[in-house]
Amino acid sequence: MPAPRADGRKQAHSDAPHTIEPSTRPASVSPAERRVQIAAAKARITLDQRRGIETPEWIVALSLEERE
């Protein structure tokens, strides 16, 4: 977890050199619903960057998933 900034908020990006792999769609989720989830994850990343906070890795992994 990154150290807090002077204003107490977390940094948007970690300096850790690891790669996040895309997630895969569970069978219980329809392709249409998954497209909505992927779009929401991408919007969350943009919002988190603007707010200056770190996005959880599972959301980043979801945003990297290919649409069906």
Stockholm file with secondary structure:
# STOCKHOLM 1.0

chainA/1-68         MPAPRADGRKQAHSDAPHTIEPSTRPASVSPAERRVQIAAAKARITLDQRRGIETPEWIVALSLEERE
#=GR chainA/1-68 SS CCCBCTTSCBCSSCCCCCCCCCCCCCTTSCHHHHHHHHHHHHHHHHHHHHHTCCCCHHHHHHHHSCCC
#=GC SS_cons        CCCBCTTSCBCSSCCCCCCCCCCCCCTTSCHHHHHHHHHHHHHHHHHHHHHTCCCCHHHHHHHHSCCC
//
